[in-house]
Amino acid sequence: MSSESSFEKLWREKFSQALKCVAGEDVRDRVMRGADELSTNASMEEIFAWSAEAMRRLDSDVNPREAQQILLECACQYPRAGLQQVRQAYERTKDTDLAHQMLQTQFESFLRDTLKLNEATVQYVVDKGWGLAGIKQGNKIIATKIPKSGQLEEYLREPDAVRRRRLYCHCPRIRNMVATDMEMSNTYCYCGAGFYKGVWEEILQRPVEIEVVSTVLGGDDACTFEIRLPAED
């Protein structure tokens, strides 16, 4: 099974389970209609078309908050093991500024040591506020996804805005459909928001609120999320 087929199978399983837990079996069955007909060889156009129709049914059948919660549960998650030092530091200090700074240091190490970016590119990414930590403003964090890491340098060289949005997107089921005439509800992008929600809930061991601010799916240049951390007791 290809990596894309594996992703699709896992994503639909998470989506189905979240639908059942949040909205019940009847809604799950209506929204998932047609999923079983998608073969492992389904084209990305077929997958996108099914996904767009599923999102339309979801938006029609449940309220926005429930729809967002369902998609948040579908997110790819940052490895928990990579957050334990930050979590432990927060448990000792209850200092979200320290936790944020540790995340930023971790992210910059990823840029240098894993992606092997030169210092000028690292500084460009940092100055844009892209990445794991985001920009902290009191108990609010504005987090903007870094362009898909395997395509980052190509993204930075690409002059065409449409092509840049395609290179930017992390989601394999969305990436090639960005800036086509195929439409998808922005509710879908709460799946991407769930990544940041998971990071901060693992660190704080408390729920956080998150809102989608902008997405390339909606025609914006970047995917940005506002994370609201709970006030300390």
C-alpha positions as CSV (number, residue, x, y, z in Angstrom):
1,M,0.0,0.0,0.0
2,S,1.4,3.4,-0.9
3,S,2.0,6.1,1.7
4,E,-0.9,8.1,0.2
5,S,-3.3,5.1,0.4
6,S,-2.2,4.5,4.0
7,F,-2.8,8.2,4.8
8,E,-6.3,8.0,3.2
9,K,-7.3,4.8,5.1
10,L,-6.1,6.2,8.4
11,W,-7.7,9.6,7.9
12,R,-11.1,8.2,7.0
13,E,-11.0,5.9,10.0
14,K,-10.3,8.9,12.3
15,F,-13.0,10.9,10.6
16,S,-15.5,8.1,10.9
17,Q,-14.8,7.6,14.6
18,A,-14.9,11.3,15.4
19,L,-18.2,11.6,13.6
20,K,-19.7,8.8,15.7
21,C,-18.4,10.1,19.0
22,V,-19.4,13.8,18.4
23,A,-22.5,13.5,16.3
24,G,-23.8,9.9,16.5
25,E,-24.0,6.9,14.2
26,D,-26.8,8.3,11.9
27,V,-24.8,11.4,11.1
28,R,-21.7,9.3,10.7
29,D,-23.4,7.1,8.2
30,R,-24.8,10.0,6.2
31,V,-21.5,12.0,6.0
32,M,-19.4,8.9,5.2
33,R,-21.7,7.8,2.4
34,G,-19.6,6.7,-0.6
35,A,-16.3,6.2,1.4
36,D,-16.4,2.4,1.0
37,E,-16.5,2.9,-2.8
38,L,-13.1,4.7,-2.8
39,S,-10.6,2.0,-3.8
40,T,-6.9,2.1,-2.9
41,N,-6.3,3.2,-6.6
42,A,-8.7,6.2,-6.4
43,S,-7.3,9.3,-8.0
44,M,-6.7,12.4,-5.9
45,E,-9.5,14.1,-7.9
46,E,-11.9,11.4,-6.8
47,I,-10.7,11.6,-3.2
48,F,-11.1,15.4,-3.2
49,A,-14.5,15.2,-4.7
50,W,-15.7,12.7,-2.0
51,S,-14.1,14.8,0.7
52,A,-15.7,18.0,-0.5
53,E,-19.2,16.3,-0.6
54,A,-18.6,14.9,2.9
55,M,-17.7,18.4,4.2
56,R,-20.9,19.7,2.7
57,R,-23.0,17.0,4.4
58,L,-21.1,17.7,7.7
59,D,-21.7,21.4,7.6
60,S,-25.4,20.7,6.9
61,D,-25.9,18.1,9.6
62,V,-24.1,19.5,12.6
63,N,-23.4,22.9,14.1
64,P,-20.1,24.7,13.3
65,R,-18.6,23.9,16.7
66,E,-19.3,20.2,16.4
67,A,-18.0,20.2,12.8
68,Q,-14.8,21.8,14.0
69,Q,-14.4,19.3,16.8
70,I,-14.8,16.4,14.4
71,L,-12.0,17.7,12.1
72,L,-9.7,18.5,15.0
73,E,-9.8,14.8,15.9
74,C,-8.5,13.9,12.5
75,A,-5.2,15.8,12.7
76,C,-1.8,14.4,12.3
77,Q,0.0,14.9,15.6
78,Y,3.5,16.0,16.6
79,P,5.3,13.0,18.3
80,R,4.6,13.2,22.0
81,A,8.1,12.0,22.9
82,G,9.4,15.2,21.3
83,L,7.3,17.3,23.7
84,Q,8.2,15.8,27.0
85,Q,11.1,18.1,27.9
86,V,8.8,21.1,27.3
87,R,6.0,19.5,29.3
88,Q,8.2,18.7,32.2
89,A,9.6,22.3,32.2
90,Y,6.1,23.6,32.2
91,E,5.1,21.3,35.1
92,R,8.0,22.6,37.2
93,T,7.5,26.3,36.4
94,K,3.9,26.8,35.1
95,D,5.6,29.3,32.7
96,T,4.1,29.3,29.2
97,D,6.7,31.8,28.0
98,L,9.4,29.2,28.8
99,A,7.5,26.5,27.1
100,H,7.0,28.6,24.1
101,Q,10.7,29.5,23.9
102,M,11.7,25.8,24.2
103,L,9.4,25.0,21.3
104,Q,11.0,27.7,19.3
105,T,14.5,26.5,20.1
106,Q,13.4,22.9,19.1
107,F,12.0,24.2,15.9
108,E,15.1,26.1,14.9
109,S,17.2,23.0,15.6
110,F,14.9,21.1,13.2
111,L,15.5,23.7,10.5
112,R,19.3,23.6,10.9
113,D,19.9,19.9,11.8
114,T,17.2,18.0,10.0
115,L,16.4,20.2,7.0
116,K,20.0,21.5,6.8
117,L,18.9,25.0,5.9
118,N,21.4,27.8,5.7
119,E,21.3,30.6,8.3
120,A,19.8,33.1,5.9
121,T,16.8,30.7,5.3
122,V,16.5,29.9,8.9
123,Q,16.3,33.6,9.8
124,Y,13.7,34.1,7.0
125,V,11.5,31.4,8.4
126,V,11.9,32.7,12.0
127,D,11.2,36.3,10.9
128,K,8.0,35.1,9.2
129,G,6.8,33.5,12.4
130,W,6.4,30.2,10.8
131,G,6.6,26.8,12.5
132,L,6.0,24.9,15.7
133,A,6.0,27.7,18.3
134,G,4.3,30.6,16.5
135,I,4.2,34.1,17.9
136,K,3.1,34.4,21.5
137,Q,1.1,37.4,22.6
138,G,0.1,36.9,26.3
139,N,-2.2,33.9,26.5
140,K,-2.7,33.9,22.7
141,I,-0.4,32.3,20.1
142,I,-0.6,33.0,16.4
143,A,0.8,29.9,14.7
144,T,1.5,29.8,11.0
145,K,2.4,26.6,9.3
146,I,5.8,26.4,7.7
147,P,5.5,25.4,4.0
148,K,5.7,21.6,3.6
149,S,9.3,20.9,4.7
150,G,10.2,18.6,1.8
151,Q,9.2,21.5,-0.6
152,L,10.4,24.5,1.5
153,E,13.3,25.5,-0.7
154,E,11.3,25.0,-3.9
155,Y,8.6,27.1,-2.3
156,L,11.0,29.9,-1.5
157,R,12.3,30.0,-5.1
158,E,8.8,29.8,-6.8
159,P,7.6,33.1,-8.1
160,D,4.0,32.1,-9.1
161,A,1.5,32.6,-6.3
162,V,-0.8,29.7,-7.3
163,R,2.2,27.3,-7.5
164,R,3.4,28.6,-4.1
165,R,0.1,27.7,-2.5
166,R,0.3,24.2,-3.8
167,L,3.8,23.8,-2.6
168,Y,2.8,25.2,0.8
169,C,0.0,22.9,1.7
170,H,0.8,19.9,4.0
171,C,-2.3,17.8,3.2
172,P,-1.9,15.3,0.4
173,R,-5.7,15.2,-0.3
174,I,-5.8,19.0,-0.7
175,R,-2.4,20.0,-2.1
176,N,-3.0,19.4,-5.8
177,M,-6.5,20.8,-5.7
178,V,-5.5,24.2,-4.3
179,A,-6.4,27.0,-6.7
180,T,-8.4,24.8,-9.0
181,D,-12.2,25.2,-9.6
182,M,-12.9,22.4,-7.1
183,E,-14.2,23.8,-3.8
184,M,-13.9,22.6,-0.2
185,S,-15.4,24.0,3.0
186,N,-12.9,25.7,5.2
187,T,-14.2,23.5,8.0
188,Y,-11.8,20.9,6.7
189,C,-8.8,23.1,7.8
190,Y,-9.6,22.4,11.5
191,C,-7.8,19.1,10.7
192,G,-4.6,21.2,10.3
193,A,-5.5,23.2,13.4
194,G,-5.6,20.0,15.5
195,F,-1.8,19.7,15.1
196,Y,-1.3,22.8,17.2
197,K,-4.1,22.0,19.6
198,G,-2.4,18.6,20.3
199,V,1.0,20.2,20.9
200,W,-0.3,22.6,23.5
201,E,-2.6,20.2,25.2
202,E,0.2,17.7,25.6
203,I,2.4,20.4,27.2
204,L,-0.2,21.9,29.5
205,Q,-2.3,18.8,30.1
206,R,-5.3,21.1,29.8
207,P,-7.7,21.9,26.9
208,V,-6.9,24.8,24.7
209,E,-9.2,26.6,22.2
210,I,-8.1,27.2,18.6
211,E,-9.5,29.0,15.6
212,V,-8.6,28.9,11.9
213,V,-7.6,32.4,10.8
214,S,-6.5,31.9,7.2
215,T,-5.8,28.9,4.8
216,V,-4.4,28.4,1.4
217,L,-7.5,26.3,0.7
218,G,-9.5,29.5,1.1
219,G,-7.1,31.5,-1.2
220,D,-4.8,32.9,1.4
221,D,-1.0,32.8,1.2
222,A,-0.6,30.8,4.4
223,C,-2.4,28.7,7.0
224,T,-2.6,30.6,10.3
225,F,-4.3,29.6,13.6
226,E,-5.0,31.4,16.8
227,I,-4.4,29.3,19.9
228,R,-5.9,30.5,23.2
229,L,-4.1,29.1,26.2
230,P,-6.1,28.8,29.5
231,A,-5.4,31.3,32.2
232,E,-3.4,29.9,35.1
233,D,-5.1,29.4,38.4
